Amino acid sequence: MKFDCEVVQDLYVIYEENELSPNVRARVDEHLQSCSTCRKI
């Protein structure tokens, strides 16, 4: 299951604090690789 932009943006603060589980972090990383909009945020 891929994450959409809304989910990634909601998780971003936790992502930056490195508090996501490895599985969720990998999904966020996957989304960021393919979404220039979320990378800019």
Secondary structure, 3 states (H helix, E strand, C coil): CCCCHHHHHHHHHHHHCCCCCHHHHHHHHHHHHHCHHHHHC
